[in-house]
Amino acid sequence: MRMSHRLQAVVVAAIWGVNFVAIEMGLRDLPPLVLTALRFAVVTVPLVFLVPRPTARARYVVAYGLILGVLKFGALFTALALGMGAGLGSLVLQSQALVSVLLAALLLRERPTRRQLAGVLVGSAGIGVIAVAGGGHATAIGFALTLFAAASWAVANVVVRVSGETRPLSLLVWSSLVPPLPLLGLAAVVDGPDVVWDSVAGLSWPGLAALGYVAYVSTLVGFGIWNRLIGHYSLARVAPFSLLVPVFGLAASWLFLHERMTRGEVLAALIVLAGLALVVGGTRQPATAPADAEPQPSPAAFTPSRPGPP
């Protein structure tokens, strides 16, 4: 992996780590499903009129929007609203790297090494410790929803990988058309139409700033870079860089939200990070490729795709 791309992955991890603090701030003004819906509505308008349509087929664009927007972020924002601490949530969510490696092996035939498999087992053990030692930073429902969000993110990574998309920004913007209406419909059922309207009408300046960060910085910049890297490299190479997210997330939560972790949570965090480190260190390198070789795109990228939806 080229050094410039590694640095980009680290920048994305920092953006996503701070994003958990922004989400907590946004949830002070908005119900979780409403905040999620607005996040994607702000991303897609007006950019959908400015960027070309994705090169991937429409089914991939819709699937990515539903899985990432409705399932992953809907579950994550709800988990944070129901008692999952921002710092701990940033750690549990990174189990997506472990799930991504397994899904890549099962669905994409990207065979993991023994060291990667060992990392998956160690990381899973750490998640189990968190489930037992969650303390005051995680409720049972918050923990379960965060794990569900992690699994959904892993599936979304697979969708990006198999789509053969050559315009990551286009995929992100156009897929963002999908989540707002389903999320607002769910919010109307769960919270009531009056609560939805009143929360949007009464949005404060800190809430607007939080919405701007999660929409433009975390989504457009973060996922734009992330999807481009996934298009170039195997999931086993890219996904484990998310191990840095909880480092930034825990630091940001301590600095801005004054969250402190229990000893059990610290132990669990170290176990999870050790497992993710094994996954990173166990990535296969091509035997014949020079160190400065250009990254190879996904095999799906060689499959001709129509310029627009079918």
KEPA-187970 format. One record per residue (C-alpha): chain; x, y, z. Coordinates in pm, 1 decimal. Last residue first. Layout:
! residues N
  ch        px        py        pz
   A         X         Y         Z
...
This chain:
! residues 310
  ch        px        py        pz
   A   -3031.0     -23.8   -1590.6
   A   -2897.1     280.8   -1401.9
   A   -2638.4     482.8   -1588.8
   A   -2304.8     450.4   -1763.0
   A   -2343.8      74.2   -1811.8
   A   -2085.3    -150.0   -1660.4
   A   -1804.9    -342.2   -1821.6
   A   -1642.9    -585.3   -1577.1
   A   -1281.2    -485.3   -1524.4
   A   -1369.9    -299.3   -1204.2
   A   -1503.8    -622.0   -1058.9
   A   -1148.7    -748.6   -1034.8
   A   -1088.0    -463.5    -787.8
   A    -820.4    -217.8    -885.0
   A    -448.7    -289.0    -855.8
   A    -237.4     -43.5    -660.7
   A      52.7     109.1    -855.8
   A     386.2     -49.5    -781.1
   A     624.1     134.2    -550.1
   A     730.4    -168.2    -348.5
   A     764.1    -387.1    -653.1
   A     504.1    -660.4    -713.1
   A     630.2   -1015.3    -747.2
   A     531.7   -1173.1    -417.9
   A     213.9    -970.9    -373.2
   A     179.3    -876.2      -6.3
   A     -50.4   -1075.3     219.3
   A    -202.6    -892.8     513.9
   A    -118.8   -1056.6     845.3
   A      19.4    -744.9    1008.9
   A    -310.9    -563.7     966.7
   A    -515.7    -854.9    1103.8
   A    -275.5    -897.9    1394.1
   A    -310.5    -527.6    1472.9
   A    -688.6    -570.8    1472.4
   A    -659.8    -844.5    1732.5
   A    -428.4    -635.8    1947.2
   A    -667.8    -340.1    1917.2
   A    -954.0    -557.6    2039.3
   A    -751.9    -690.9    2332.3
   A    -631.7    -342.5    2431.4
   A    -987.9    -210.0    2419.9
   A   -1110.7    -496.3    2636.8
   A    -847.4    -421.8    2898.8
   A    -938.4     -51.9    2893.6
   A   -1307.0    -141.5    2921.9
   A   -1240.2    -361.0    3223.3
   A   -1036.1     -87.6    3387.2
   A   -1323.5     156.8    3340.8
   A   -1309.0     424.1    3071.8
   A   -1345.4     796.2    3136.0
   A   -1566.8    1029.4    2934.9
   A   -1501.1    1402.6    2975.7
   A   -1713.7    1487.1    2667.7
   A   -1464.0    1711.1    2485.8
   A   -1118.8    1579.5    2581.0
   A   -1208.8    1228.1    2695.8
   A   -1443.9    1177.0    2400.7
   A   -1180.7    1312.9    2160.2
   A    -913.5    1078.9    2298.8
   A   -1148.0     778.9    2289.7
   A   -1246.9     857.0    1933.0
   A    -892.8     921.1    1810.4
   A    -770.5     586.5    1941.4
   A   -1108.7     432.8    1859.3
   A   -1062.6     526.3    1491.0
   A    -705.8     391.8    1465.5
   A    -825.3      32.2    1433.3
   A   -1011.7     159.6    1125.3
   A    -691.7      93.5     933.7
   A    -802.1    -272.0     951.7
   A   -1054.7    -217.4     667.6
   A    -799.7    -120.5     400.8
   A    -565.5    -415.3     358.7
   A    -806.7    -701.8     428.3
   A   -1066.5    -525.4     215.0
   A    -836.7    -566.5     -86.1
   A    -696.9    -252.9    -248.2
   A    -785.3      -1.2    -517.7
   A   -1165.9      22.6    -489.9
   A   -1139.5       0.5    -111.3
   A    -909.1     303.7    -119.4
   A   -1160.8     501.9    -324.0
   A   -1439.2     403.1     -86.3
   A   -1240.9     528.5     215.1
   A   -1149.4     862.1      53.1
   A   -1512.4     946.9     -26.3
   A   -1623.7     790.3     300.1
   A   -1422.8    1037.9     504.7
   A   -1452.3    1349.6     288.6
   A   -1820.1    1327.9     201.8
   A   -1945.2    1143.5     509.4
   A   -1728.7    1255.9     802.2
   A   -1647.0    1606.4     681.5
   A   -1963.7    1702.6     493.4
   A   -2250.5    1530.0     669.8
   A   -2115.7    1447.6    1016.7
   A   -1943.9    1786.8    1041.8
   A   -2233.5    1993.8     908.3
   A   -2477.5    1818.8    1139.7
   A   -2253.8    1893.1    1438.8
   A   -2233.5    2259.5    1336.6
   A   -2609.9    2273.7    1298.1
   A   -2655.1    2121.4    1643.3
   A   -2411.8    2372.0    1792.1
   A   -2616.2    2647.7    1622.2
   A   -2943.7    2513.8    1760.4
   A   -3210.9    2309.4    1579.0
   A   -3557.0    2414.9    1696.8
   A   -3737.9    2364.9    1365.1
   A   -3576.7    2022.4    1313.8
   A   -3666.4    1905.9    1663.9
   A   -4020.9    2044.4    1638.9
   A   -4086.6    1864.0    1309.5
   A   -3966.5    1523.5    1425.5
   A   -4137.3    1554.7    1763.4
   A   -4465.3    1646.9    1595.7
   A   -4444.5    1355.8    1351.2
   A   -4406.4    1095.1    1629.8
   A   -4089.9     949.6    1780.0
   A   -4096.5     587.7    1659.2
   A   -4343.2     609.9    1368.0
   A   -4233.1     952.3    1246.1
   A   -3868.7     850.7    1292.0
   A   -3923.2     538.3    1080.9
   A   -4070.4     749.6     801.1
   A   -3785.5     998.7     833.7
   A   -3535.8     713.2     802.0
   A   -3708.5     562.1     498.7
   A   -3723.7     905.7     330.2
   A   -3365.2    1012.8     406.2
   A   -3176.6     685.8     323.1
   A   -3187.5     653.6     -60.9
   A   -3068.3     985.3    -204.3
   A   -2736.4     931.8     -22.0
   A   -2660.4     658.5    -277.1
   A   -2618.6     934.9    -535.5
   A   -2365.9    1128.7    -326.7
   A   -2154.5     834.2    -211.6
   A   -2149.4     654.4    -545.4
   A   -2063.2     978.6    -723.9
   A   -1779.5    1046.7    -481.3
   A   -1637.6     698.5    -536.7
   A   -1638.5     732.7    -917.6
   A   -1487.2     412.3   -1060.4
   A   -1744.7     177.3    -907.6
   A   -1665.3    -190.0    -967.0
   A   -1970.1    -280.7    -757.3
   A   -1800.3    -579.4    -594.7
   A   -1577.0    -380.3    -358.6
   A   -1833.3    -113.4    -276.4
   A   -2090.9    -381.6    -188.5
   A   -1832.0    -562.5      24.5
   A   -1766.9    -245.2     222.8
   A   -2143.1    -206.9     275.9
   A   -2150.1    -559.7     421.3
   A   -1877.1    -460.6     667.7
   A   -2070.9    -146.2     759.0
   A   -2379.4    -355.4     829.9
   A   -2178.9    -581.8    1062.6
   A   -2049.2    -277.9    1252.4
   A   -2398.9    -128.3    1279.5
   A   -2528.3    -456.7    1421.8
   A   -2246.5    -450.9    1676.9
   A   -2344.2     -94.1    1768.0
   A   -2708.7    -198.6    1801.3
   A   -2616.6    -479.3    2041.2
   A   -2401.6    -248.9    2257.9
   A   -2671.5      17.1    2275.3
   A   -2935.3    -242.6    2361.5
   A   -2720.5    -383.1    2642.7
   A   -2634.1     -36.7    2772.5
   A   -2281.4      95.0    2735.7
   A   -2061.7     351.6    2911.0
   A   -2165.6     281.0    3268.6
   A   -1986.9     -50.4    3289.8
   A   -1937.3    -232.1    2961.4
   A   -1738.8    -505.1    3133.3
   A   -1929.6    -813.9    3012.9
   A   -2005.5    -700.9    2656.4
   A   -1665.4    -532.7    2643.0
   A   -1501.8    -865.0    2728.3
   A   -1689.5   -1027.8    2440.2
   A   -1568.6    -756.5    2203.5
   A   -1215.2    -838.8    2316.5
   A   -1271.5   -1206.9    2241.8
   A   -1386.8   -1109.5    1891.8
   A   -1063.1    -916.1    1844.8
   A    -858.3   -1218.8    1946.4
   A   -1051.2   -1450.5    1712.1
   A   -1031.8   -1208.7    1418.5
   A    -661.5   -1154.3    1482.9
   A    -599.5   -1528.3    1475.8
   A    -774.4   -1540.8    1138.8
   A    -550.8   -1260.0    1017.3
   A    -240.9   -1443.4    1140.6
   A    -352.3   -1758.6     963.9
   A    -372.2   -1560.1     641.6
   A    -698.9   -1445.5     489.9
   A    -814.6   -1561.5     145.3
   A    -977.7   -1288.4     -62.0
   A   -1236.2   -1518.5    -219.1
   A   -1481.2   -1228.8    -254.5
   A   -1779.1   -1375.7     -69.0
   A   -1640.0   -1595.4     207.5
   A   -1290.8   -1450.5     245.3
   A   -1405.4   -1091.2     197.9
   A   -1687.2   -1157.2     444.3
   A   -1440.7   -1278.8     707.1
   A   -1203.6    -984.8     657.5
   A   -1495.3    -741.1     665.8
   A   -1624.8    -893.4     990.5
   A   -1292.5    -825.3    1162.0
   A   -1274.2    -470.8    1025.3
   A   -1637.7    -415.9    1122.7
   A   -1527.9    -483.4    1480.5
   A   -1438.7    -117.2    1455.1
   A   -1784.8     -24.8    1578.6
   A   -1697.9    -153.4    1924.6
   A   -1415.2      99.5    1959.7
   A   -1598.7     411.5    1841.2
   A   -1889.5     307.3    2061.2
   A   -1660.9     299.3    2364.5
   A   -1556.6     658.9    2302.8
   A   -1907.3     784.3    2223.3
   A   -2074.1     605.7    2513.0
   A   -2357.0     368.2    2422.8
   A   -2661.3     474.8    2624.0
   A   -2969.2     478.6    2405.8
   A   -2886.9     786.9    2195.1
   A   -2549.7     638.8    2100.7
   A   -2720.7     315.1    1997.0
   A   -2979.6     506.3    1792.6
   A   -2701.7     686.4    1604.8
   A   -2530.9     353.3    1535.3
   A   -2844.0     167.0    1425.3
   A   -2956.2     434.6    1180.0
   A   -2595.1     475.2    1067.6
   A   -2547.9     111.7     973.7
   A   -2895.7       5.0     868.5
   A   -3046.8     312.6     702.1
   A   -2744.7     486.5     555.3
   A   -2482.9     217.7     499.5
   A   -2710.5     -72.4     410.6
   A   -2983.9     125.5     235.8
   A   -2754.2     358.2      43.2
   A   -2515.0      79.1     -55.7
   A   -2802.4    -137.4    -177.2
   A   -2945.2     149.6    -382.1
   A   -2610.0     222.4    -549.3
   A   -2538.8    -147.1    -605.5
   A   -2881.1    -204.4    -762.0
   A   -2833.0     100.3    -983.5
   A   -2534.8     -45.3   -1166.3
   A   -2194.9     105.2   -1097.6
   A   -2070.5     395.3   -1311.2
   A   -2214.5     644.2   -1064.4
   A   -2406.5     944.5   -1199.1
   A   -2209.5    1259.6   -1260.3
   A   -2158.1    1520.4    -985.1
   A   -2323.0    1864.4    -972.9
   A   -2697.4    1800.4    -943.3
   A   -2647.4    1532.7    -676.3
   A   -2425.6    1780.8    -496.0
   A   -2718.2    2010.9    -404.0
   A   -2843.2    1825.5    -205.5
   A   -2702.3    1473.0    -148.5
   A   -2491.1    1533.0     159.3
   A   -2749.4    1748.4     339.0
   A   -3015.5    1480.3     286.2
   A   -2770.5    1216.2     407.9
   A   -2704.2    1381.7     743.2
   A   -3063.9    1498.6     770.8
   A   -3182.6    1136.6     772.3
   A   -2926.8    1034.7    1033.8
   A   -3017.7    1326.9    1260.2
   A   -3386.0    1237.6    1222.7
   A   -3317.6     872.9    1308.0
   A   -3122.5     971.3    1619.8
   A   -3371.4    1225.5    1759.6
   A   -3234.9    1578.9    1721.3
   A   -3107.1    1855.9    1948.3
   A   -2879.7    1680.0    2199.9
   A   -2826.3    1407.8    1940.9
   A   -2619.8    1652.0    1732.9
   A   -2366.5    1695.9    2012.6
   A   -2327.2    1319.8    2057.5
   A   -2285.8    1282.1    1681.5
   A   -2012.7    1547.5    1677.3
   A   -1826.1    1361.9    1954.0
   A   -1848.4    1040.8    1753.6
   A   -1719.5    1223.7    1445.8
   A   -1389.8    1298.4    1621.1
   A   -1289.6     934.9    1565.0
   A   -1425.2     935.3    1211.3
   A   -1209.7    1228.5    1105.3
   A    -902.7    1079.7    1272.8
   A    -957.7     743.7    1100.7
   A   -1001.2     920.6     766.0
   A    -669.4    1099.9     817.0
   A    -503.5     764.4     892.7
   A    -643.1     616.0     569.7
   A    -509.4     914.3     375.0
   A    -166.5     860.6     529.8
   A    -173.6     497.6     420.4
   A    -271.3     609.4      69.9
   A      25.9     846.2      51.5
   A     253.8     567.5     175.5
   A     147.6     333.2    -103.9
   A       0.0       0.0       0.0
